[in-house]
Amino acid sequence: MKLTGRRWIFAKIAYSKMKGALVRVLSLSGVFSSIHYAFFSRAFRREQRAVVAGLLTHMSHLKQDSSYFLLRRNVHRIEKGLIKPERRAIFAREYIGETVDYYSRCLDGCSTDSRPREFGWATDVLHQYFDVVGNDPLVDKARDQFMRIAPQEMGESVPYARGEVSSPVSPEDLLKLVRQRKSVRTFLQKPVARELVDRALQVARFSPSSCNRQPMHYRIFDEEPLLREVANLPLGAVGLADNIPMICALTGDLSAYFYERDRHSIYVDACLSAMLFMLALETVGLASCPLNWAEIDTLDRKFEKLVGLPPHERGILFIAIGYPDPEGLVAYSEKKGMDDLRSYNKVSRKD
Ligand SMILES: Cc1cc2nc3c(=O)[nH]c(=O)nc-3n(C[C@H](O)[C@H](O)[C@H](O)COP(=O)(O)O)c2cc1C
């Protein structure tokens, strides 16, 4: 039976009351919500599967030497040990063996030309580590192994003193740039120069990421018919998809992690990079509009199928990119006031 007019409104009110009651019950206990989402709702199913697929891929990459996530993470942990003001004589003891083992397998697994640039950084940091760390059976064993296999020449990718730096950009100029960036939904109908996008990505590369794992990837589409098919995926692109000359799907690789607890890092890391990217686009004369990628099963499937996304690589945010139409309007979109935005030393207690 098709609901129309008043019936539809009553049905909507009844649904929202039922949902309100259900949510109230679920919020009472973690057990209630776990049972609900395990048996009665598929809302988290796809995400859970993706997290598990990520763990599995992580483990198989460790065996096959095809992942650099562990190397990046461990080398970064060593960097943190090196820069400590009161450095311990022995540190990284628990994972130096695994790091050098993995380094060695990566070294065997790829030719000099195909070695990623992180490899040079790992070599430099490990050299410095073994120069300064004290003697200990585990560390010495790893040192011997490393010295046997590592290139002897050492580069400069090691911790350095930050020195007295003065910002090349004034706070006023930064604010001007940030205010210039607006979500633009009307673009000139001309192809976007990839060199400009790459320049912006050179900035996005420098975003922070948890343990320097850099799990994000920018999948960029600028050729028909794929461009139009991808642009029509995000729900929020309705009405503007046909106007988008280039679209980027920012994804996160869950195989970067060995623990479920890290599952949110892909979102945080990717979005920190996305913000730099969107600001940098402004500096090269391009504009952007972030597009929500909601957790919708059917859309996820479509996206996976369209671009061959593996189950552990998740869509995070889509970004429309193009030359802004100077005649096109942008929304004012007032921002929160400072008192709403922040508080210092606030403690929220239930009365
Ligand atoms: C995560 C995220 C998702 C967004 N999704 C959409 C979207 O689907 N469609 C759209 O037109 N705008 C989208 N926007 C743009 C916001 O509407 C916009 O950032 C906000 O209204 C503030 O305007 P401003 O970006 O011009 O400052 C999104 C922004 C963010 C950060």
The ligand as a Gaussian input file, in Angstrom:
#p B3LYP/6-31G(d) Opt

LIG

0 1
 C       32.886000      16.031000       5.362000
 C       32.135000      17.030000       4.505000
 C       31.121000      16.588000       3.698000
 C       30.457000      17.487000       2.863000
 N       29.507000      17.031000       2.009000
 C       28.943000      17.863000       1.135000
 C       28.039000      17.359000       0.169000
 O       27.786000      16.166000       0.119000
 N       27.485000      18.235000      -0.714000
 C       27.791000      19.570000      -0.693000
 O       27.268000      20.301000      -1.524000
 N       28.645000      20.081000       0.234000
 C       29.241000      19.258000       1.129000
 N       30.152000      19.736000       2.044000
 C       30.456000      21.139000       2.072000
 C       29.816000      21.799000       3.265000
 O       28.457000      21.986000       3.028000
 C       30.535000      23.114000       3.535000
 O       31.882000      22.831000       3.870000
 C       29.930000      23.894000       4.703000
 O       28.615000      24.256000       4.449000
 C       30.727000      25.151000       4.995000
 O       30.884000      25.934000       3.831000
 P       32.325000      26.332000       3.285000
 O       33.029000      25.060000       2.944000
 O       32.050000      27.162000       2.044000
 O       33.012000      27.102000       4.357000
 C       30.795000      18.859000       2.893000
 C       31.816000      19.292000       3.747000
 C       32.471000      18.395000       4.538000
 C       33.612000      18.859000       5.417000

